[in-house]
Amino acid sequence: MKDKPIISAVEASQLIFNGNCLMVGGFMDCGAPHSILAALGGSEVRDLTLIANDTAVHDFTSGRVTGVGHLVKNHQIKKVIASHIGANQETQRQMNAGEVEVELVPQGTLAEQIRAGGAGLGGVLTPTGLGTEAAEGKQVVIVGGRSLLVAVPLHADVALIKARKADRAGNLVFHGTARNFNPLMATAATLVIAEVEEIVDTGMLDPDSIHTPSLFVDYLVCADKLEW
Amino acid sequence: MESAVPLVYVANKEIIARRIAKMFHSGDVVNLGIGLPTLVEKYLPSDGDIVLQSEDGALGLGPPPSESQKDGDLIDAGGGAATLRTGGCFFDSATSFGMIRGGHIDYTVLGVLEVDQEGNLANYKVPGKRVPGMGGAMDLCIGARVVIAATLHFQPSGASRLRRRCTLPLTAAGAVHLVVTDLGVFSVEAGRFRLTECFAPYTPQWVKEHTDADIVFTETAEQGNEELLLPVGVV
């Protein structure tokens, strides 16, 4: 197995360009690639479309900002596709002020749209969201007498994901609830950059315990786990 | 019967959590939403007999950790530090929502902005004001075998959260089976609420008069539920 290039967080951020569509793993910052996000937040990249479960934390009272919240705060995002923005007051403020476009998607639908994007599917059919605003503008099909919404596949230019451990070939192992959207996003982007806490020699991971196969991963960034 | 002394409403989240915790049976798989539903956890049996599924990718969540046990890679759906019981496991978001949509979850407990007598739930959006997003709530409403809406009966303004018709954008249409408030337990039946249990000191008649919805009640409701009149924190 050929080794994957190991780059710095700053080098990773330089692979992202104005107008890119970006997937970022994590659930309320758990399992987010914080080192790469910190580097990207310090860059001049703009007009990004962000696909993520949520937009992390921005609390106006405490001033606390975490994860992708830095990208929102710096006005680097023009559109957000997410299931939840409740912990980020700045995302809500920018949305109400018309500064950012926000598309709210049920979390299970978002997961399946990403999975479909990575698996070469034309979309998925889901009952979730019928009779709600989430169904507006969506195609409804009837299968076996059951009404279902068509959820189209999602694909990104770059996916920034976070794993506990990688081998040099790029096989990944996640830890705890930090797995969440990361393995799905690894399949659904043209360029996949995995931030990991540890890189071991190829052959040191149990093949039966690998969560994301190496072929999905293009670059590795080794960084200490950032406390959030 | 209406009591002679006018009742004064005192909000009580704990009685809601305590009552809901008694609804589950050994082996049930339960998903607790964020906010008030999270309180249910502390009233569950300590042996893990009720299995908690967390939408962020865990089955078998345990009680919150001590400061030294905290692991940044282990959180609950609200982002709070969590623990995993022996036999628990982790999985990705697609698997998690496959469990949820696929009918593998027995109960979900969800928070409420408004809930109406048709079983419609609104809990994710106040247009132009507060828009947290639906997170996993729409999927939970579709997939869980029993959907329990958990809420203080009244808004701070005094208006009841149980309504004839929701005015806010819906999280799900016709999905709610049970509503548990600090006044009692309501089931959604044929376009109205049935008050099946009324918590003392409130009376079914008082509840009906103070709720902007069609409510019927049964004899059991009139008997009240004295069992729940324990000091907060005692199960």
Interface residues (C-beta under 8 A of the other chain):
Chain A: F27 M28 D29 C30 G31 N53 D54 A82 S83 H84 I85 G86 A87 Q92 M95 N96 V102 L104 P106 Q107 G108 T109 L110 A111 E112 I114 R115 T126 P127 T128 G129 L130 G131 T132 E133 A134 R164 F174 H175 G176 T177 A178 R179 N180 F181 N182 P183 L184 H211 K225 E227 W228
Chain B: S54 E55 D56 G57 A58 D71 G72 D73 L74 I75 G78 G79 A82 L84 F90 F91 D92 S93 A94 S96 F97 G98 I100 R101 Y124 K125 G128 R130 V131 P132 G133 M134 G135 G136 A137 M138 D139 I142 G143 P169 L170 T171 A172 A173 G174
